Amino acid sequence: MTCVDIDKCDNELFLKRTPTSDRLLAESELRYPYEGSKTLMHVFDSFDDKALISELLNGMHAELPEKKTKKAK
């Protein structure tokens, strides 16, 4: 299973940087969603364009590694 890395903090949307997100959201600011986090792309008004959302999520899905399964204890 592959997951698109999305983080919502304080009613703000953040995405992991991938080649697709860098290309499609080049204007987005990099921020720390919470203390001690990695920088993520801050996205807040780019989601009115459904074609953009589709291209963004499909591209990120293809670029991110599959989620590692946890070993049973």
C-alpha positions in Angstrom: 0.0 0.0 0.0 1.3 3.4 -0.9 0.3 6.5 1.1 0.4 10.1 0.0 2.0 12.0 2.8 -0.5 14.7 3.9 -0.5 16.5 7.2 -3.3 18.7 8.5 -2.4 20.9 11.5 -4.4 23.8 12.9 -6.7 23.8 9.8 -3.7 24.1 7.4 -2.8 21.5 4.8 0.8 20.4 4.3 2.2 18.0 1.7 5.5 16.1 1.5 7.8 17.4 -1.1 8.1 15.2 -4.2 9.1 16.1 -7.8 5.4 16.3 -8.7 4.5 18.6 -5.7 7.6 20.7 -6.4 6.5 21.1 -10.0 2.8 21.7 -9.5 3.0 23.8 -6.3 6.2 25.7 -7.0 4.8 28.8 -5.4 4.0 27.0 -2.1 5.8 28.1 1.0 7.9 25.5 3.0 6.9 25.5 6.7 7.2 23.4 9.8 3.6 22.2 10.7 4.7 21.6 14.3 7.8 21.9 16.4 10.3 19.2 15.6 8.8 18.3 12.2 10.4 18.2 8.8 9.6 21.1 6.4 6.5 20.4 4.3 4.8 22.3 1.5 2.1 24.6 2.9 -0.9 24.5 0.7 -4.0 26.5 1.4 -5.8 27.7 -1.6 -4.7 25.6 -4.5 -7.5 23.0 -4.2 -10.2 24.6 -6.3 -8.7 23.1 -9.4 -9.8 19.4 -9.5 -7.5 18.6 -12.4 -4.5 19.9 -10.4 -5.5 17.9 -7.4 -5.8 14.7 -9.5 -2.5 15.2 -11.2 -0.8 16.1 -7.9 -2.1 13.1 -5.9 -1.5 10.6 -8.8 2.0 11.9 -9.3 2.8 11.8 -5.5 1.3 8.3 -5.3 3.7 7.1 -8.0 6.7 8.7 -6.4 6.4 7.8 -2.8 7.6 4.4 -1.5 5.2 1.8 -0.4 4.3 1.9 3.3 6.4 -0.6 5.3 4.4 -3.3 7.1 5.0 -3.6 10.8 6.2 -7.0 12.1 3.8 -8.8 14.4 4.9 -8.9 18.0 
